[in-house]
Every structure is written in C-alpha cells, then in structure tokens.
Amino acid sequence: MKEAIVSPDIKVKVVDSPIPKPNADQVLIKVVVSGSNPKDWKIGQWFQVTANTGDDIAGVVHEVGANVTEFKPGDRVAAFHEMMTPHGSFAEYAIAWEHTTFHIPKKTTFEEGAAVPLAAMTAVVGLYARLRLPQPWTPATEPIPLVIHGASSAVGAYAIQFAQKSNIHPLLCIAGNSQSYVETLIDRNKGDTIIDYRDGDDAVIEGLKQASAGSKLLHAFDATSQYKSYTTVSKALAEGAKITVVLPAEDLDCPPHVTQVRTMVGSVHDGEKDLGYVYFKYISRGLKEGWFKAQPQQVVPRGLGGVEKALEDLKAGKAHAVKYVFRIADTEGVA
C-alpha cells in the first residue's frame, strides 16, 4: 500500500508499506479520505520522529479483530487513530481501536467524516472532562457563560456545537477572519456573541467583560492556545475560573486566581476510553440527525502527494474555518 511519511522538517515521502493487521480489539480500515490537523506537522518537531502522523480516518472497514462486535467489513466509518503509533491515516489502509471508530450515516460524505474525529473529540474532552460542564443529556438549566477562543477552528466550532446541545449560553466566541462562519453556529437570542481578536488584547479583554453583562466568567476553552491567547483570556476571568488549553504552553502566564488545565485528546486512548466511546457514538447520531455538522473541507490535490503542501499551509496559518482532506484514490500509484 502507499503511505505518506512525515519528517521533522515537514518533508513528506510516499512509500510502499505492507498492509497492517488489526489486533483483537482493532479495526483495519481502507481509507477513502484522510483528514489532517496542525499536530500532524508539530509531532515530528516536538519529538524528532519521522512517521505517518495522520490520525483522522474515513473509509470502509476491511477487517476486524476477533473481539470486535460493532463493525464488520463493508461498514462506512470514521475513526480516530491512536496518536504516536504506527498505521495512521496517511495511507491506503489504517488501524483504529474499536472504541474510537464510529459509523457515518449515508448522507455524510467521507470528506466530512475525515474532518471530524480528532478535533471533535478534543472539544468533548475540553468541555466535559476538563471544564466539567453539563453534558447534552443533562443540559444547563441556568446561564453558564463560556469563552471560546479560536471559535472558527475545528475544535472551536465543534465546542460551540456541543455547547449548544448542552444549553450552555452565552457563548463568548473570539474569532478573526472567519466570523461569518462562527455566526452560523451561535444563537444571539441566547446572548451568544463574537469578539474580534484582531482589535488587540486590550479590546478582547474589554469585549469579554462587556459581553458578560456583569456575570462571572468562570469557564474558558482556548481552542488555539497560541501567541499567549490564554493569558489574554485569563485576564477577563473571575476568581475561581478555569481555562483549558489544547497545546503544551511554554509558559502559562495566567493570573493566580485562574486554574489552567490541559486538554489532551489522546486521553481517550488511555484513561478516558469510556468518554471517547460514548461521544463517538453520539457524534454518529448527531451527524444522522443533522445537529452536528463537520467543519467545511478543502480537498487537497494529488491525495497523499499533497500532504507536504497541506502541512506547510497549516504551519503558515493559511487554513481558516476549513479542514484539509486527502482523497487517497488521487495518489499517484494507487490503483
């Protein structure tokens, strides 16, 4: 099979590799479309590794392990591949654990499916495991202001959608170029609003204070966690507030009255497997019912041959309210 291998300098080679075999609790998926995430280029630089760093899979089940009961060959699925392990999504075939694989409805395209797994589960872990906000089946019964920085990013947009299902409002969404997209996700009738980070840190802090209308800001989700965004947001938070970040921050320079916690989506392959299992099934239902929608996608030309350019563009910050996805059949040499 063809497989794309990413080096720390973001050079990508498409190589021939053997088709992997699933263990008893895994699913082997013939990848139709692979998604991508900023961590796909960062992993190599953080850990100085050369690997297939893709983790967002959409395709058709090819083979299942002996203990797998929820999937069979031919099923249309999406899946979150375990990070930092072999057999990722930048390939014709990829491996995922049964509990992080989910059915995608007929109306959901493989491109849409590939835009969901890692980012959507990051939103879940941040909202419900780290910030401990009300879950959709026990929704909030009184206002809970929630700050979401990077609201147009995939993680931010999915956080908004889950917050809506949990009746969490007002949502104070911080965004820039893609505010029109965020507007389609929020509910202004419930106090949701958008604050433009391009106006500067002081304007963001003041905008948050004004938008809170005197309510204490106790919860913040920084879906980008870059350029000290968490520091800016924290200055508007009240005593006893909690902010969660999605990247290893060099220096969490936040006021002492604010608790900082890190959202690591890899936890659903470790100590929070039940959370991942339940919410991936819930996402499948959300896609079917229409209340959960995939981040818009941009199909990158040349399949796996386009991974290098896409990762370079991700590093350069060129992706705005869009997910880069790769159709494996577009790869040179794929039959």
Phi and psi in degrees as GROMACS dihedral restraints (atoms count N, CA, C in turn):
[ dihedral_restraints ]
;  ai    aj    ak    al  type     phi  dphi    fc
    3     4     5     6     1   -85.6    20    10
    4     5     6     7     1   142.2    20    10
    6     7     8     9     1  -147.0    20    10
    7     8     9    10     1   137.5    20    10
    9    10    11    12     1   -97.0    20    10
   10    11    12    13     1   128.1    20    10
   12    13    14    15     1  -113.5    20    10
   13    14    15    16     1   125.4    20    10
   15    16    17    18     1  -104.1    20    10
   16    17    18    19     1   128.7    20    10
   18    19    20    21     1   -98.7    20    10
   19    20    21    22     1   166.2    20    10
   21    22    23    24     1   -57.9    20    10
   22    23    24    25     1   -26.8    20    10
   24    25    26    27     1   -89.0    20    10
   25    26    27    28     1    14.0    20    10
   27    28    29    30     1    63.8    20    10
   28    29    30    31     1    26.5    20    10
   30    31    32    33     1   -87.5    20    10
   31    32    33    34     1   137.4    20    10
   33    34    35    36     1  -121.5    20    10
   34    35    36    37     1   131.5    20    10
   36    37    38    39     1  -115.7    20    10
   37    38    39    40     1   132.9    20    10
   39    40    41    42     1   -94.4    20    10
   40    41    42    43     1   118.1    20    10
   42    43    44    45     1  -121.9    20    10
   43    44    45    46     1   167.9    20    10
   45    46    47    48     1   -93.8    20    10
   46    47    48    49     1   127.4    20    10
   48    49    50    51     1  -132.7    20    10
   49    50    51    52     1   155.9    20    10
   51    52    53    54     1   -70.3    20    10
   52    53    54    55     1   149.4    20    10
   54    55    56    57     1   -70.1    20    10
   55    56    57    58     1   127.4    20    10
   57    58    59    60     1   -73.0    20    10
   58    59    60    61     1   165.0    20    10
   60    61    62    63     1  -114.6    20    10
   61    62    63    64     1   135.3    20    10
   63    64    65    66     1   -76.6    20    10
   64    65    66    67     1   148.6    20    10
   66    67    68    69     1   -82.1    20    10
   67    68    69    70     1  -172.1    20    10
   69    70    71    72     1   -61.2    20    10
   70    71    72    73     1   -27.0    20    10
   72    73    74    75     1  -110.5    20    10
   73    74    75    76     1    15.4    20    10
   75    76    77    78     1  -116.0    20    10
   76    77    78    79     1   166.6    20    10
   78    79    80    81     1  -122.9    20    10
   79    80    81    82     1   132.9    20    10
   81    82    83    84     1   -97.3    20    10
   82    83    84    85     1   122.5    20    10
   84    85    86    87     1  -114.9    20    10
   85    86    87    88     1   130.0    20    10
   87    88    89    90     1   -78.7    20    10
   88    89    90    91     1   111.7    20    10
   90    91    92    93     1   -75.8    20    10
   91    92    93    94     1   124.8    20    10
   93    94    95    96     1   -93.9    20    10
   94    95    96    97     1   -45.2    20    10
   96    97    98    99     1  -136.8    20    10
   97    98    99   100     1   134.3    20    10
   99   100   101   102     1  -105.8    20    10
  100   101   102   103     1   140.4    20    10
  102   103   104   105     1   -90.7    20    10
  103   104   105   106     1  -174.1    20    10
  105   106   107   108     1  -150.7    20    10
  106   107   108   109     1   159.5    20    10
  108   109   110   111     1  -144.4    20    10
  109   110   111   112     1   156.0    20    10
  111   112   113   114     1   -54.4    20    10
  112   113   114   115     1   -32.7    20    10
  114   115   116   117     1   -63.9    20    10
  115   116   117   118     1   -16.8    20    10
  117   118   119   120     1   -64.8    20    10
  118   119   120   121     1   -30.4    20    10
  120   121   122   123     1   -94.0    20    10
  121   122   123   124     1   -25.9    20    10
  123   124   125   126     1   -73.1    20    10
  124   125   126   127     1   -34.3    20    10
  126   127   128   129     1   -55.2    20    10
  127   128   129   130     1   -46.6    20    10
  129   130   131   132     1   -60.6    20    10
  130   131   132   133     1   -39.6    20    10
  132   133   134   135     1   -76.4    20    10
  133   134   135   136     1   -37.3    20    10
  135   136   137   138     1   -64.1    20    10
  136   137   138   139     1   -44.0    20    10
  138   139   140   141     1  -112.2    20    10
  139   140   141   142     1     1.5    20    10
  141   142   143   144     1    52.6    20    10
  142   143   144   145     1    52.0    20    10
  144   145   146   147     1  -120.0    20    10
  145   146   147   148     1   153.6    20    10
  147   148   149   150     1  -114.4    20    10
  148   149   150   151     1   118.8    20    10
  150   151   152   153     1  -163.1    20    10
  151   152   153   154     1   168.2    20    10
  153   154   155   156     1   -78.3    20    10
  154   155   156   157     1   100.9    20    10
  156   157   158   159     1   -94.3    20    10
  157   158   159   160     1     3.6    20    10
  159   160   161   162     1   -72.4    20    10
  160   161   162   163     1   140.9    20    10
  162   163   164   165     1  -129.8    20    10
  163   164   165   166     1    -7.2    20    10
  165   166   167   168     1  -102.6    20    10
  166   167   168   169     1   111.6    20    10
  168   169   170   171     1  -111.0    20    10
  169   170   171   172     1   137.4    20    10
  171   172   173   174     1  -139.1    20    10
  172   173   174   175     1   129.9    20    10
  174   175   176   177     1   177.5    20    10
  175   176   177   178     1  -149.7    20    10
  177   178   179   180     1  -123.2    20    10
  178   179   180   181     1   133.5    20    10
  180   181   182   183     1   -62.2    20    10
  181   182   183   184     1   128.8    20    10
  183   184   185   186     1  -103.1    20    10
  184   185   186   187     1   -37.4    20    10
  186   187   188   189     1  -157.4    20    10
  187   188   189   190     1   147.5    20    10
  189   190   191   192     1  -125.9    20    10
  190   191   192   193     1   152.9    20    10
  192   193   194   195     1   -74.0    20    10
  193   194   195   196     1   168.4    20    10
  195   196   197   198     1   -61.5    20    10
  196   197   198   199     1   -29.7    20    10
  198   199   200   201     1   -93.6    20    10
  199   200   201   202     1    -2.8    20    10
  201   202   203   204     1   -77.7    20    10
  202   203   204   205     1   126.0    20    10
  204   205   206   207     1  -117.3    20    10
  205   206   207   208     1   -16.6    20    10
  207   208   209   210     1   -97.4    20    10
  208   209   210   211     1    -5.5    20    10
  210   211   212   213     1  -137.8    20    10
  211   212   213   214     1   155.0    20    10
  213   214   215   216     1  -143.0    20    10
  214   215   216   217     1   158.9    20    10
  216   217   218   219     1   -53.5    20    10
  217   218   219   220     1   135.6    20    10
  219   220   221   222     1   100.9    20    10
  220   221   222   223     1   -15.3    20    10
  222   223   224   225     1   -67.7    20    10
  223   224   225   226     1   138.6    20    10
  225   226   227   228     1   -82.7    20    10
  226   227   228   229     1   123.1    20    10
  228   229   230   231     1  -141.2    20    10
  229   230   231   232     1   164.2    20    10
  231   232   233   234     1  -127.0    20    10
  232   233   234   235     1   160.2    20    10
  234   235   236   237     1  -159.2    20    10
  235   236   237   238     1   153.7    20    10
  237   238   239   240     1  -103.6    20    10
  238   239   240   241     1   108.2    20    10
  240   241   242   243     1   -70.3    20    10
  241   242   243   244     1   144.1    20    10
  243   244   245   246     1   -69.2    20    10
  244   245   246   247     1   120.0    20    10
  246   247   248   249     1   -59.8    20    10
  247   248   249   250     1   149.2    20    10
  249   250   251   252     1    64.7    20    10
  250   251   252   253     1    23.0    20    10
  252   253   254   255     1  -124.1    20    10
  253   254   255   256     1   160.5    20    10
  255   256   257   258     1   -65.8    20    10
  256   257   258   259     1   168.1    20    10
  258   259   260   261     1    69.8    20    10
  259   260   261   262     1    48.3    20    10
  261   262   263   264     1   -77.5    20    10
  262   263   264   265     1  -170.4    20    10
  264   265   266   267     1   -81.3    20    10
  265   266   267   268     1   -12.9    20    10
  267   268   269   270     1   -81.2    20    10
  268   269   270   271     1    63.9    20    10
  270   271   272   273     1  -166.6    20    10
  271   272   273   274     1   168.9    20    10
  273   274   275   276     1   -72.0    20    10
  274   275   276   277     1   -28.9    20    10
  276   277   278   279     1  -133.5    20    10
  277   278   279   280     1   141.9    20    10
  279   280   281   282     1  -139.9    20    10
  280   281   282   283     1   159.3    20    10
  282   283   284   285     1  -110.1    20    10
  283   284   285   286     1   138.4    20    10
  285   286   287   288     1  -140.8    20    10
  286   287   288   289     1   154.6    20    10
  288   289   290   291     1   -75.6    20    10
  289   290   291   292     1   149.6    20    10
  291   292   293   294     1   -56.7    20    10
  292   293   294   295     1   -39.9    20    10
  294   295   296   297     1   -75.1    20    10
  295   296   297   298     1   -12.8    20    10
  297   298   299   300     1  -112.4    20    10
  298   299   300   301     1    23.3    20    10
  300   301   302   303     1  -113.0    20    10
  301   302   303   304     1   142.5    20    10
  303   304   305   306     1  -145.0    20    10
  304   305   306   307     1   149.7    20    10
  306   307   308   309     1   -69.6    20    10
  307   308   309   310     1   142.5    20    10
  309   310   311   312     1  -112.4    20    10
  310   311   312   313     1   134.0    20    10
  312   313   314   315     1   -65.8    20    10
  313   314   315   316     1   162.6    20    10
  315   316   317   318     1   -58.8    20    10
  316   317   318   319     1   -33.8    20    10
  318   319   320   321     1   -77.9    20    10
  319   320   321   322     1   -10.8    20    10
  321   322   323   324     1   -89.3    20    10
  322   323   324   325     1   123.6    20    10
  324   325   326   327     1   -75.8    20    10
  325   326   327   328     1   162.1    20    10
  327   328   329   330     1   -65.0    20    10
  328   329   330   331     1   -31.9    20    10
  330   331   332   333     1   -62.8    20    10
  331   332   333   334     1   -44.0    20    10
  333   334   335   336     1   -64.7    20    10
  334   335   336   337     1   -43.9    20    10
  336   337   338   339     1   -59.4    20    10
  337   338   339   340     1   -38.1    20    10
  339   340   341   342     1   -71.6    20    10
  340   341   342   343     1   -16.1    20    10
  342   343   344   345     1   -87.5    20    10
  343   344   345   346     1    -2.6    20    10
  345   346   347   348     1   -99.4    20    10
  346   347   348   349     1   -52.9    20    10
  348   349   350   351     1   -53.9    20    10
  349   350   351   352     1   -64.3    20    10
  351   352   353   354     1   -64.5    20    10
  352   353   354   355     1   -47.4    20    10
  354   355   356   357     1   -67.4    20    10
  355   356   357   358     1   -40.7    20    10
  357   358   359   360     1   -65.5    20    10
  358   359   360   361     1   -40.9    20    10
  360   361   362   363     1   -71.7    20    10
  361   362   363   364     1   -28.9    20    10
  363   364   365   366     1   -61.5    20    10
  364   365   366   367     1   -42.3    20    10
  366   367   368   369     1   -61.0    20    10
  367   368   369   370     1   -42.2    20    10
  369   370   371   372     1   -61.6    20    10
  370   371   372   373     1   -50.5    20    10
  372   373   374   375     1   -61.0    20    10
  373   374   375   376     1   -42.4    20    10
  375   376   377   378     1   -65.0    20    10
  376   377   378   379     1   -48.1    20    10
  378   379   380   381     1   -69.3    20    10
  379   380   381   382     1   -46.8    20    10
  381   382   383   384     1  -101.9    20    10
  382   383   384   385     1   -32.9    20    10
  384   385   386   387     1   -90.9    20    10
  385   386   387   388     1   -33.1    20    10
  387   388   389   390     1   -97.5    20    10
  388   389   390   391     1   -49.3    20    10
  390   391   392   393     1   -85.0    20    10
  391   392   393   394     1   -13.1    20    10
  393   394   395   396     1    57.0    20    10
  394   395   396   397     1    42.0    20    10
  396   397   398   399     1   -83.2    20    10
  397   398   399   400     1   161.3    20    10
  399   400   401   402     1   -59.5    20    10
  400   401   402   403     1   139.2    20    10
  402   403   404   405     1   -83.8    20    10
  403   404   405   406     1   161.7    20    10
  405   406   407   408     1   -58.1    20    10
  406   407   408   409     1   -31.3    20    10
  408   409   410   411     1   -84.6    20    10
  409   410   411   412     1    -7.0    20    10
  411   412   413   414     1  -134.0    20    10
  412   413   414   415     1    66.8    20    10
  414   415   416   417     1   -65.6    20    10
  415   416   417   418     1   160.1    20    10
  417   418   419   420     1   -60.9    20    10
  418   419   420   421     1   143.2    20    10
  420   421   422   423     1  -112.1    20    10
  421   422   423   424     1     0.3    20    10
  423   424   425   426     1  -145.7    20    10
  424   425   426   427     1   161.4    20    10
  426   427   428   429     1   -58.5    20    10
  427   428   429   430     1   135.5    20    10
  429   430   431   432     1  -132.1    20    10
  430   431   432   433     1    95.9    20    10
  432   433   434   435     1   -61.5    20    10
  433   434   435   436     1   135.2    20    10
  435   436   437   438     1  -132.6    20    10
  436   437   438   439     1   124.1    20    10
  438   439   440   441     1   -89.7    20    10
  439   440   441   442     1   129.4    20    10
  441   442   443   444     1  -123.5    20    10
  442   443   444   445     1   108.8    20    10
  444   445   446   447     1   -91.7    20    10
  445   446   447   448     1   136.2    20    10
  447   448   449   450     1    78.5    20    10
  448   449   450   451     1    44.4    20    10
  450   451   452   453     1   -67.5    20    10
  451   452   453   454     1   -22.2    20    10
  453   454   455   456     1   -91.3    20    10
  454   455   456   457     1    -8.4    20    10
  456   457   458   459     1   -67.6    20    10
  457   458   459   460     1   164.7    20    10
  459   460   461   462     1   -60.2    20    10
  460   461   462   463     1   -45.7    20    10
  462   463   464   465     1   -61.8    20    10
  463   464   465   466     1   -45.1    20    10
  465   466   467   468     1   -63.0    20    10
  466   467   468   469     1   -44.3    20    10
  468   469   470   471     1   -65.6    20    10
  469   470   471   472     1   -39.5    20    10
  471   472   473   474     1   -69.0    20    10
  472   473   474   475     1   -35.2    20    10
  474   475   476   477     1   -62.0    20    10
  475   476   477   478     1   -40.0    20    10
  477   478   479   480     1   -61.6    20    10
  478   479   480   481     1   -45.1    20    10
  480   481   482   483     1   -64.1    20    10
  481   482   483   484     1   -41.7    20    10
  483   484   485   486     1   -68.4    20    10
  484   485   486   487     1   -39.9    20    10
  486   487   488   489     1   -60.5    20    10
  487   488   489   490     1   -38.9    20    10
  489   490   491   492     1   -59.5    20    10
  490   491   492   493     1   -43.9    20    10
  492   493   494   495     1   -66.6    20    10
  493   494   495   496     1   -26.9    20    10
  495   496   497   498     1   -89.7    20    10
  496   497   498   499     1     3.5    20    10
  498   499   500   501     1    57.5    20    10
  499   500   501   502     1    37.9    20    10
  501   502   503   504     1   -91.3    20    10
  502   503   504   505     1   115.6    20    10
  504   505   506   507     1  -152.0    20    10
  505   506   507   508     1   156.2    20    10
  507   508   509   510     1   -76.6    20    10
  508   509   510   511     1   147.9    20    10
  510   511   512   513     1   -95.6    20    10
  511   512   513   514     1   118.4    20    10
  513   514   515   516     1  -100.7    20    10
  514   515   516   517     1    96.9    20    10
  516   517   518   519     1   -98.1    20    10
  517   518   519   520     1   124.3    20    10
  519   520   521   522     1  -101.2    20    10
  520   521   522   523     1   123.2    20    10
  522   523   524   525     1  -150.5    20    10
  523   524   525   526     1   175.1    20    10
  525   526   527   528     1  -129.7    20    10
  526   527   528   529     1  -102.4    20    10
  528   529   530   531     1   -64.5    20    10
  529   530   531   532     1   -25.1    20    10
  531   532   533   534     1  -108.6    20    10
  532   533   534   535     1    36.2    20    10
  534   535   536   537     1   -62.5    20    10
  535   536   537   538     1   -31.2    20    10
  537   538   539   540     1   -62.8    20    10
  538   539   540   541     1   -34.2    20    10
  540   541   542   543     1   -69.2    20    10
  541   542   543   544     1   -45.4    20    10
  543   544   545   546     1   -59.4    20    10
  544   545   546   547     1   -36.3    20    10
  546   547   548   549     1   -57.9    20    10
  547   548   549   550     1   -32.4    20    10
  549   550   551   552     1   -73.7    20    10
  550   551   552   553     1   -12.8    20    10
  552   553   554   555     1  -102.1    20    10
  553   554   555   556     1   -22.3    20    10
  555   556   557   558     1   -96.8    20    10
  556   557   558   559     1   171.8    20    10
  558   559   560   561     1  -126.9    20    10
  559   560   561   562     1    99.0    20    10
  561   562   563   564     1   -65.6    20    10
  562   563   564   565     1   -24.7    20    10
  564   565   566   567     1   -65.4    20    10
  565   566   567   568     1   -18.3    20    10
  567   568   569   570     1  -106.5    20    10
  568   569   570   571     1    15.7    20    10
  570   571   572   573     1    92.5    20    10
  571   572   573   574     1     0.4    20    10
  573   574   575   576     1   -63.6    20    10
  574   575   576   577     1   146.6    20    10
  576   577   578   579     1  -152.4    20    10
  577   578   579   580     1   169.6    20    10
  579   580   581   582     1  -123.5    20    10
  580   581   582   583     1   134.8    20    10
  582   583   584   585     1  -118.3    20    10
  583   584   585   586     1   132.3    20    10
  585   586   587   588     1   -89.1    20    10
  586   587   588   589     1   113.4    20    10
  588   589   590   591     1   -69.5    20    10
  589   590   591   592     1   -16.7    20    10
  591   592   593   594     1   -70.8    20    10
  592   593   594   595     1   -12.2    20    10
  594   595   596   597     1   -78.6    20    10
  595   596   597   598     1    -6.3    20    10
  597   598   599   600     1   106.5    20    10
  598   599   600   601     1   159.3    20    10
  600   601   602   603     1   -60.0    20    10
  601   602   603   604     1   -43.9    20    10
  603   604   605   606     1   -62.6    20    10
  604   605   606   607     1   -38.8    20    10
  606   607   608   609     1   -68.2    20    10
  607   608   609   610     1   -35.0    20    10
  609   610   611   612     1   -64.9    20    10
  610   611   612   613     1   -46.6    20    10
  612   613   614   615     1   -60.3    20    10
  613   614   615   616     1   -46.2    20    10
  615   616   617   618     1   -66.5    20    10
  616   617   618   619     1   -39.3    20    10
  618   619   620   621     1   -62.9    20    10
  619   620   621   622     1   -39.6    20    10
  621   622   623   624     1   -65.1    20    10
  622   623   624   625     1   -42.4    20    10
  624   625   626   627     1   -64.5    20    10
  625   626   627   628     1   -40.8    20    10
  627   628   629   630     1   -68.7    20    10
  628   629   630   631     1   -41.6    20    10
  630   631   632   633     1   -68.2    20    10
  631   632   633   634     1   -26.0    20    10
  633   634   635   636     1   -71.9    20    10
  634   635   636   637     1   -17.4    20    10
  636   637   638   639     1    51.9    20    10
  637   638   639   640     1    40.6    20    10
  639   640   641   642     1    90.1    20    10
  640   641   642   643     1   -11.1    20    10
  642   643   644   645     1   -76.9    20    10
  643   644   645   646     1   149.3    20    10
  645   646   647   648     1   -73.4    20    10
  646   647   648   649     1   133.0    20    10
  648   649   650   651     1   -91.6    20    10
  649   650   651   652     1   107.3    20    10
  651   652   653   654     1  -113.9    20    10
  652   653   654   655     1    -6.7    20    10
  654   655   656   657     1  -138.0    20    10
  655   656   657   658     1   131.6    20    10
  657   658   659   660     1  -142.4    20    10
  658   659   660   661     1   138.7    20    10
  660   661   662   663     1  -120.7    20    10
  661   662   663   664     1   109.7    20    10
  663   664   665   666     1   -93.2    20    10
  664   665   666   667     1    99.9    20    10
  666   667   668   669     1   -81.9    20    10
  667   668   669   670     1    -4.3    20    10
  669   670   671   672     1  -115.0    20    10
  670   671   672   673     1   -44.3    20    10
  672   673   674   675     1    55.0    20    10
  673   674   675   676     1    46.6    20    10
  675   676   677   678     1  -131.2    20    10
  676   677   678   679     1   156.7    20    10
  678   679   680   681     1    56.2    20    10
  679   680   681   682     1    38.0    20    10
  681   682   683   684     1    59.1    20    10
  682   683   684   685     1    29.4    20    10
  684   685   686   687     1   -59.2    20    10
  685   686   687   688     1   -36.2    20    10
  687   688   689   690     1   -65.6    20    10
  688   689   690   691     1   -31.7    20    10
  690   691   692   693     1   -66.1    20    10
  691   692   693   694     1   -44.8    20    10
  693   694   695   696     1   -61.3    20    10
  694   695   696   697     1   -49.7    20    10
  696   697   698   699     1   -60.8    20    10
  697   698   699   700     1   -41.7    20    10
  699   700   701   702     1   -61.2    20    10
  700   701   702   703     1   -28.5    20    10
  702   703   704   705     1   -67.6    20    10
  703   704   705   706     1   -16.7    20    10
  705   706   707   708     1   -99.0    20    10
  706   707   708   709     1    -3.6    20    10
  708   709   710   711     1   -85.5    20    10
  709   710   711   712     1   154.6    20    10
  711   712   713   714     1   -87.8    20    10
  712   713   714   715     1   169.0    20    10
  714   715   716   717     1   -55.9    20    10
  715   716   717   718     1   130.5    20    10
  717   718   719   720     1    85.8    20    10
  718   719   720   721     1     7.4    20    10
  720   721   722   723     1   -74.6    20    10
  721   722   723   724     1   163.3    20    10
  723   724   725   726     1  -131.8    20    10
  724   725   726   727     1   135.7    20    10
  726   727   728   729     1  -124.9    20    10
  727   728   729   730     1   137.3    20    10
  729   730   731   732     1  -113.0    20    10
  730   731   732   733     1   140.6    20    10
  732   733   734   735     1  -118.6    20    10
  733   734   735   736     1   158.1    20    10
  735   736   737   738     1  -110.5    20    10
  736   737   738   739     1    -2.7    20    10
  738   739   740   741     1  -128.4    20    10
  739   740   741   742     1   155.8    20    10
  741   742   743   744     1   -64.4    20    10
  742   743   744   745     1   114.0    20    10
  744   745   746   747     1   -89.2    20    10
  745   746   747   748     1   135.2    20    10
  747   748   749   750     1   -62.8    20    10
  748   749   750   751     1   -39.1    20    10
  750   751   752   753     1  -152.5    20    10
  751   752   753   754     1   101.6    20    10
  753   754   755   756     1   -75.8    20    10
  754   755   756   757     1    80.0    20    10
  756   757   758   759     1   -82.0    20    10
  757   758   759   760     1    78.7    20    10
  759   760   761   762     1  -119.3    20    10
  760   761   762   763     1   153.9    20    10
  762   763   764   765     1   -58.7    20    10
  763   764   765   766     1   149.4    20    10
  765   766   767   768     1   -63.5    20    10
  766   767   768   769     1   -19.5    20    10
  768   769   770   771     1   -82.5    20    10
  769   770   771   772     1    -1.6    20    10
  771   772   773   774     1  -111.7    20    10
  772   773   774   775     1   129.7    20    10
  774   775   776   777     1   -88.9    20    10
  775   776   777   778     1   130.8    20    10
  777   778   779   780     1  -108.2    20    10
  778   779   780   781     1   132.6    20    10
  780   781   782   783     1  -132.0    20    10
  781   782   783   784     1   147.7    20    10
  783   784   785   786     1  -100.3    20    10
  784   785   786   787     1   132.5    20    10
  786   787   788   789     1   -92.0    20    10
  787   788   789   790     1   116.1    20    10
  789   790   791   792     1  -118.5    20    10
  790   791   792   793     1   107.7    20    10
  792   793   794   795     1   -64.7    20    10
  793   794   795   796     1   -22.7    20    10
  795   796   797   798     1   -62.2    20    10
  796   797   798   799     1   -11.8    20    10
  798   799   800   801     1   -62.5    20    10
  799   800   801   802     1   -22.9    20    10
  801   802   803   804     1   -76.0    20    10
  802   803   804   805     1    -6.7    20    10
  804   805   806   807     1  -101.6    20    10
  805   806   807   808     1     8.2    20    10
  807   808   809   810     1  -134.1    20    10
  808   809   810   811     1  -104.9    20    10
  810   811   812   813     1   -83.0    20    10
  811   812   813   814     1    -7.7    20    10
  813   814   815   816     1  -123.3    20    10
  814   815   816   817     1    43.2    20    10
  816   817   818   819     1   -62.1    20    10
  817   818   819   820     1   -38.8    20    10
  819   820   821   822     1   -63.0    20    10
  820   821   822   823     1   -40.5    20    10
  822   823   824   825     1   -59.8    20    10
  823   824   825   826     1   -46.7    20    10
  825   826   827   828     1   -62.5    20    10
  826   827   828   829     1   -43.8    20    10
  828   829   830   831     1   -59.3    20    10
  829   830   831   832     1   -50.4    20    10
  831   832   833   834     1   -64.3    20    10
  832   833   834   835     1   -45.7    20    10
  834   835   836   837     1   -76.5    20    10
  835   836   837   838     1   -28.7    20    10
  837   838   839   840     1   -66.3    20    10
  838   839   840   841     1   -36.6    20    10
  840   841   842   843     1   -65.9    20    10
  841   842   843   844     1   -38.5    20    10
  843   844   845   846     1   -66.5    20    10
  844   845   846   847     1   -38.8    20    10
  846   847   848   849     1   -62.0    20    10
  847   848   849   850     1   -42.2    20    10
  849   850   851   852     1   -56.9    20    10
  850   851   852   853     1   -44.0    20    10
  852   853   854   855     1   -67.4    20    10
  853   854   855   856     1   -39.2    20    10
  855   856   857   858     1   -61.9    20    10
  856   857   858   859     1   -39.2    20    10
  858   859   860   861     1   -64.2    20    10
  859   860   861   862     1   -41.1    20    10
  861   862   863   864     1   -66.6    20    10
  862   863   864   865     1   -42.5    20    10
  864   865   866   867     1   -81.4    20    10
  865   866   867   868     1   -17.8    20    10
  867   868   869   870     1    96.0    20    10
  868   869   870   871     1    -5.2    20    10
  870   871   872   873     1   -82.0    20    10
  871   872   873   874     1   -15.9    20    10
  873   874   875   876     1  -112.3    20    10
  874   875   876   877     1   125.7    20    10
  876   877   878   879     1  -125.1    20    10
  877   878   879   880     1   141.2    20    10
  879   880   881   882     1   -69.8    20    10
  880   881   882   883     1   147.4    20    10
  882   883   884   885     1   -56.4    20    10
  883   884   885   886     1   138.6    20    10
  885   886   887   888     1   -52.2    20    10
  886   887   888   889     1   147.5    20    10
  888   889   890   891     1  -117.2    20    10
  889   890   891   892     1   151.1    20    10
  891   892   893   894     1  -123.1    20    10
  892   893   894   895     1   116.8    20    10
  894   895   896   897     1   -77.2    20    10
  895   896   897   898     1   122.3    20    10
  897   898   899   900     1   -85.3    20    10
  898   899   900   901     1   130.2    20    10
  900   901   902   903     1   -62.2    20    10
  901   902   903   904     1   153.5    20    10
  903   904   905   906     1    75.5    20    10
  904   905   906   907     1    15.2    20    10
  906   907   908   909     1    57.5    20    10
  907   908   909   910     1  -130.3    20    10
  909   910   911   912     1   -63.0    20    10
  910   911   912   913     1   -21.8    20    10
  912   913   914   915     1   -68.3    20    10
  913   914   915   916     1   -13.8    20    10
  915   916   917   918     1   -99.4    20    10
  916   917   918   919     1     1.2    20    10
  918   919   920   921     1   -61.3    20    10
  919   920   921   922     1   -43.0    20    10
  921   922   923   924     1   -60.0    20    10
  922   923   924   925     1   -47.9    20    10
  924   925   926   927     1   -62.7    20    10
  925   926   927   928     1   -40.8    20    10
  927   928   929   930     1   -64.5    20    10
  928   929   930   931     1   -42.4    20    10
  930   931   932   933     1   -67.1    20    10
  931   932   933   934     1   -36.0    20    10
  933   934   935   936     1   -62.9    20    10
  934   935   936   937     1   -41.1    20    10
  936   937   938   939     1   -67.8    20    10
  937   938   939   940     1   -36.8    20    10
  939   940   941   942     1   -62.5    20    10
  940   941   942   943     1   -44.0    20    10
  942   943   944   945     1   -62.6    20    10
  943   944   945   946     1   -35.9    20    10
  945   946   947   948     1   -80.0    20    10
  946   947   948   949     1    -1.9    20    10
  948   949   950   951     1    73.2    20    10
  949   950   951   952     1    28.6    20    10
  951   952   953   954     1   -85.2    20    10
  952   953   954   955     1   -13.8    20    10
  954   955   956   957     1   -85.4    20    10
  955   956   957   958     1   117.0    20    10
  957   958   959   960     1  -121.6    20    10
  958   959   960   961     1   113.8    20    10
  960   961   962   963     1    54.3    20    10
  961   962   963   964     1    39.1    20    10
  963   964   965   966     1  -150.8    20    10
  964   965   966   967     1   151.0    20    10
  966   967   968   969     1  -110.8    20    10
  967   968   969   970     1   130.3    20    10
  969   970   971   972     1   -81.1    20    10
  970   971   972   973     1   127.3    20    10
  972   973   974   975     1  -129.4    20    10
  973   974   975   976     1   157.3    20    10
  975   976   977   978     1  -127.5    20    10
  976   977   978   979     1   122.2    20    10
  978   979   980   981     1   -82.6    20    10
  979   980   981   982     1   116.3    20    10
  981   982   983   984     1   -62.7    20    10
  982   983   984   985     1   -34.0    20    10
  984   985   986   987     1   -64.6    20    10
  985   986   987   988     1   -17.9    20    10
  987   988   989   990     1   -80.8    20    10
  988   989   990   991     1    -2.8    20    10
  990   991   992   993     1   -76.5    20    10
  991   992   993   994     1   135.2    20    10
  993   994   995   996     1   -59.7    20    10
  994   995   996   997     1   129.8    20    10
  996   997   998   999     1    93.0    20    10
  997   998   999  1000     1    -6.5    20    10
  999  1000  1001  1002     1   -87.3    20    10
 1000  1001  1002  1003     1   126.3    20    10
